[in-house]
Amino acid sequence: MKTRAATKADLGEVFRLEQAGFGSHGYPDFLFRQLLELWPNFLLVAESEGKLVGYALGGMGEAKEHGWILSLAVDEQLRGQGIGKVLLQRLCRDLADSGCTELRLTVHPDNGAAGLYRALGFETETSEPDYFGFGEPRQVLLRRG
């Protein structure tokens, strides 16, 4: 498996993974195109045997030192094989190399990926019961340094 920056040609597969992983809470396809323009180094893909198997999306806040992990998705058939970890580690490194000293992400309290985030140094900063609207709780996780 290798990771690399996404290209326009990858956006269809990125959106497919987004929809499979997040359904109605996923980002719309056109947003990925715009974010590729905005943060080309923070939309990463993982591929194996020529197939896109995961992606990670990050961005920078208004203050350059504030970075965000906006989305992480891995092909459902390949979860648990370390693909998400590799993508997340690279994205965190790339954001840090760009000056981000604080990284945040949101995660549903029941999402199994929370264990991965904690293993990589993220800790709960806040919890909101209605982060994405009524009945849509999320934890905001923070990693410093």
N, C-alpha and C positions, 0 to 999 in steps of 0.2 A: 504494500500500500504506500502511496505517496500523497503528500499534501502540496497544494499550490494555490496561488491566487486564482480566483474564478475569472472566467472570460464571459463575454456575451453569449457565446455558444453553450455555456453551462446553465444559463438561467432557466431554461425549461425544466431541467432535471432538479435544479435547486427548488423551484416552485413545487414540483411533484413531491419532493421530500417534505417540504413545508406543509403541504396539504395533508399528507399522510400522517405527519406527526402532530399537527395542531388543529386540523379541521377548520371550524369557523373562527377560531382565534388566531389563525395564521395570517401572515402578512400577504397583501395582494401581490400578484405577479409584477405589476408595473413598479412597485416600490423597490423590488430587488434591482431592477434596471437603474433606477435613480440612485440607489445606494452604492451601486457599483461605480457610478460616476463620482459620487461624493467621497467614498472611502474605498478605493480600489484595492488597497492592501489589507483590508479588514473583512473581505468576503472570501473565505477560503473554502476549498473543496478537497475532499479525499477521494482518490480513485484507486480501484483495484481491478487489475486485468482489463483496463480500458473502460470500466464502468464507474460512474459517479456513485459513491456509497455513503456520502455524508457531506455536510457543510457546516460552517460556523460563520456567524456574522457579528461583527463588533462595530463600535463607533466611538467617537470622542464627544464629550460634552462641551458646553460653552467654555468652561475652563479646561485648558489643554490637559491638565493632570487628571481629569475625570474621564475614565473610559467605561464603556458598557459592553457587556456580552448581550447581544440582542436576540440571538437565536442560535440554536444548535440542534441539528437533526441528523440521525443516522438511519439508514435503511432498516426497517423493522426486522428483516430476516438476519441482519448482521449485528444487532445490538449485543453488548456484552463482550465484544472482541477487542475493545480498546480503541476503536476508531474515534469515538467522541473525546476520549482522553487526549489522544494525539492532537486532534483539531483544537481542543480547548487550550492545551499547553502552548501550541504554536501561536494561537490568537492572543493569549495573555502576554507572551513574549513580544510579539509584534506591537501590541499596544504599549507595553512598557518601553520598548525601544523608541517609540514615538513620544515619550514623555509622560505617559499615564502612570501615576503613582497610586491611584485608587481605582479599582475595577468593581463594578456592580453588575448584578443580574437579578432577574426576578424568576421565581420558581413556585409552582403550585406545591403546597405542603405535602401532597401525596405523590409527587413526581419522584420516581426512583433515581433520576439523575442528581437529585440533591446530595446523595452520598458521594458522587463523583466531585461535585463542586466543593464539598467540605474537605474531601481528601486533597484537593488542590489549594487549600488555604482560604476558602471563602467561609465567612461566618455570618450569622444572622445579624443584620443591622436593624431591621424593622419587620413587622408583620402587619398586613392590612387585609381585613376580611372582605373588602369590596374593591380591590385594586383595579380590576378590569370591569367593574360594575357589580351590581347586587349579586351576592353569592359566588363571586369569583375571587377567592383569596389568593394572595401571593405573599411570599417572603422575599424581602429585598436582602440579598447577600452581598457582602463587601469583602474585598481582599485588598490589603494595603501592601505597598512595597514593590 
